[in-house]
Structures are given as C-alpha cells and as structure tokens.
Amino acid sequence: MVKSDSNKREAIKYYLVTAKCGHVRKSNYIPITFEVRAANGKEAAAIARRYPRVKHDHVDTIQRVEEVSIKEFLRQKEVNSKDPYLKITSRKDHNKALVLFEHRILPENKHAYTEHNSKISMKTLYSGKEKIRHPRKWLGMYPAA
C-alpha cells in the first residue's frame, strides 16, 4: 500500500479580496479589491490584511473573499495598476489625486476600529495582594516585558 503524501502543498488558487483601505481619515474608507494567490480563502484574507493602505486595526477590514479564474485575476491586476488611489506615493500626490477617487470614499461605522488604549483592561488589577487604584497609570510606570 502506498500512502498518500499529506505533506504536499495545497494547489495555489486565485482570489479577489475586497478590503477597507485608509488614509482618507479615520471615519472613512475606500473599498479596494486586491488580487491574491493563496492556498485557501482564509490565507488569502490574511495576506490582503497585511497589504499597505489596508486598515489593519479594524475588525471588519476584509469584506469579501472570492475564488476566481486566472483570467479574472489578471483583469483585476490590470484594473489595480490603473487605479489612481493605489499609485499615490506622497501626501502631495494624495491631495492632487483626491478629486479622482473622492466619489469612492465611504463613511465608516464608528465602532469598527479598535482603540489602542482598549488593550489595557479596566478590570480590577492587583500587585501582590494590594489593589491597583489607577491601572493605566501603573501600567505606564511598569510596562510589560
């Protein structure tokens, strides 16, 4: 009996991943569809989340993941190569090109992003047996290692 080689790498598939992109103020976003090659949809979403311009600290950053043919993949790649929003390299370029993509800017749900201060829980903290009265102040004095 020959055992199937389960360690073989999965076949690469083509995906279109729609993500929320930023640099249009905190309360707004632009949905951009990126072309991604990955083994599965979950991996494709993780790859797209790491792309520049994608809002990394949002819970609902990835809006849609769709497996497509190579023809559709290449068509999206061409569309993205002509997108003025994705060609911006500086703040000056951004201000000049804003009129080209401002119709695509959408308002953000105000609870979609995570506050950086919310990482510190406000539950009761103790130092030994002593209750810490001001945890944020205390944690600022004694940062985590």
N, C-alpha and C positions, 0 to 999 in steps of 0.2 A: 504494500500500500504506500502510495505517495501522498504525503501530507501537503496541503495547500500552503503556500508561503504567506502567512498572515502578516508578516512584517513588510510586505511590499507597500510602496507608497501609493496612496489613492490617486486616481487619474485627475489631472488638473482640469477644472471646468471653468467656464467663463460666467461672470456675474456682473450685473449692473446694481450698484448700491447707491441709493439716494440718501444723502446725509445733510444735516443742517450745517451750513458754513457761516462763519462770522466775519468780524472786522467791519460790521455795519451797525455798531452799537450793541450794547448788552441786551436790549429788549427787542432786537430784530435779528433776522437770519435770512439767508438765501439758500434754497434747496438746490443742491448740485448732485447730478448723477455721475458717479465715478465708475470706470470700468476696472474690474478686479479679477485677477486669476487666482483661484484657490481650490482647495480640495472639497470644501463644502461651504454652505451658506454662512454658518457661524464664523468660520475662519475668514470669509470674505468681509463680513461686518467688522470683525476685529481689525483687519488690515485697513479698511476705509476709515475707521475711527482714529487711527494714528496719522492719517494724512494731514499735511499743513492746511490751515484755514478751517478745518472741521472743529466744531465746538466740542472740546474734549470733556468739559465738566458738566455736560447736560445728560440727563437720564435718558431722554428720548432723541438722542442725536441721530441714530440710524432710523430712517423712516420706512425704507423698503429694501429688500434684497430679492433679486430676481435672476434666475439662471437663464442665460440666453445663448444663442448660437454665436459662432465666431464672426459671422457677417454683421450681426447687430453690435457685437463687442467692438469691432473695428469702426463701425459707423459712429458709435458714441465717442470713441477715441478721437475721431476727426472733429466731432462737434465740440469736444472739450478743448481741442487745440486752437479753435477759433473763438472761444469764449473770452470776452474782454475782462471779466472778473478774475479768471484764472491766470491772466497774463500780467497782472499788476505786480510790480516789484518794489514800489515805494509809496509813501504817503502822498507824494506829489502826483504820481500816476493815478492813485486812487481817487483823488479829488477831481482830476480831469475826466476820468472814465465813469464817474458816478452816474452821469446822465444816461449812459449806455445800459446800465443794469438796475437803476433805481426802481423800475416798474416790477422787478422780480423780488424786491425786498418784502418780507412778510413779518407781521408782528409776532413776537414770542410769547408763549404762555409764561406769566411772571413766576410760576413755581417750577419751571422746567430745569433750572440750573441749581446746582448745589452751592451753598455758601461755603467759603473756605473756613470760616470760623465755626461752622456746624460740626467740624471734625472733632471738636472738643465737646464731649457730652456734658450736659449740665446736671447729671445725676450726682448724688452725694459722693464726694471723694474723701478718702481718709489717708492720712500719713501716719502709719502705725495705728494707734487707737484714737488719734486726735482727728476731729472733723476739720476739713479744709473749708474755710469760710468763703474765700474768693478763688475758685478753681482756675479761672483763666489767668489771673494774676500770678498764682502759684505756679502754674504750668509754664508761664512765661519766664519765671525765675529759674525753674528747674526743667529745661527742655528734655524731651525723651531722647534716650541714647540711640 
